[in-house]
Amino acid sequence: MHYAIIDIETTGGNYNNGAITEIAIFLHDGNKIIDSFSSLVNPEMPIPPFVSKLTGITDEMVSDAPKFYEIAQKVVEITQNAVFVAHNVQFDYGFIRHAYKSLGYDYHRPKLCTLQLAQKHIPQLNTYNLGSLCKHFNIVIEKRHRATGDALATVSLFEQLQKIAPQYIEHKINGKIVPNATQTPQLSSKDFELLTEEVGLLYLHNSENEVIYVEFSPDIKQRAQELLINAPNSEKRRQLQLATAAISHVYTGSELIGLLLKQHEQINLNPLFNNQISLDKFGIFIEEKATKSYLWYDKIKNRADEPIQTFVRRADAMNWIQKKFKQYGLCKSLVKNIKLPNCPRHNGAICEQNAHAIQNAKLSQLMLHQMLKAQRTNLFSGYLIEEGRNLSEQAFVQIRDGKFVAYGYFDKNAAPSAQELENYSIFNKKILQSEKLIEKYLKKRKNYTKVPEYV
């Protein structure tokens, strides 16, 4: 058995908005290093200053370095027929697999995580980062936070863990997941056979086939192992393992689709072992008429209602109205159920009750509509194009005024127009508070394609 022990340095973040800046691979035959490869990598994006300060890798150092596609063949060759070993393997493997996916290549290797191995077999430690474990085993790290130094340290750590748990390592990498009959008495190896290391939702069911837990993961197979095979780290996890009688999954390809679908399922199924999502209780509502429009805030009594803004607390809703009315100089006659200062355009009267302020009332109406227009203009309407469930397709998420409308998939070669994308939708149910999830996702992500909505 060969092991490709790997470490990478990156621009930071995750593989969706970061890139590899350095890679080091040591091929190990179970006894010694038999081959190696290392290189700086041009990430084709700036390296943030705080990352350069940590790693010592600067933009100047990588400017003439090979781009990933130039070393991709070498990485494939040296890791061929080897187990991919890393400390916190999901990080390194995720970046490398994503880099290949962007080149149209589906990179798969069996994985082994020295972090998880250490957590299982050296339970007495307080922390399990690479530095702490090297200190525990008296391993000297040369050039910390550089790929070669950290990869060599991981080699030494792996050799120590081999001595402690040789049979467990062999069992871990043989591809077959064998549940512990004491931890998960209702599961067998067959329950895990259909799981792969793809992006999507993992569902755990009880003996009545009710969903008792749902989770999004960039690697469904790995997450199932962590939840059900690893020793429970809490009483709640132990109870989840005992109650799980079946596993199902949905591959989404797109991280955003996975997060949106998870929110929908968690709210509607209310699984026993998931934490309940706290929904906003108050909303700002608008009643638009030909002659006059009003704003008011109220409890969200019907989840089919469409407030223009939602809040956890009543006070937050009131503060939002007060701030907007002050910003746009609006008359208090335009809001129904909150005490506001008199109209800033005249003293001591409400516009609609003051014959001398009719023009002010009309002006306030105009300003209200401008405020609502600005509110909507700041919200994206259109399609976000994401990675699909396989290399031949792409995913899209339709958004209107910042809220989820639908998602679907299309063949990369089809290249449908924005007008045609709706025909590819496969899910268009309402997802509560989708706007907050989408806003957070777009702030985190840098690499995505926006297509304006067809009008």
Summary of the structure (lengths in Angstrom):
residues: 455
radius of gyration: 27.4
end to end distance: 58.4
largest distance: 93.6
contacts: 1381
relative contact order: 0.08
helix: 39%
strand: 23%
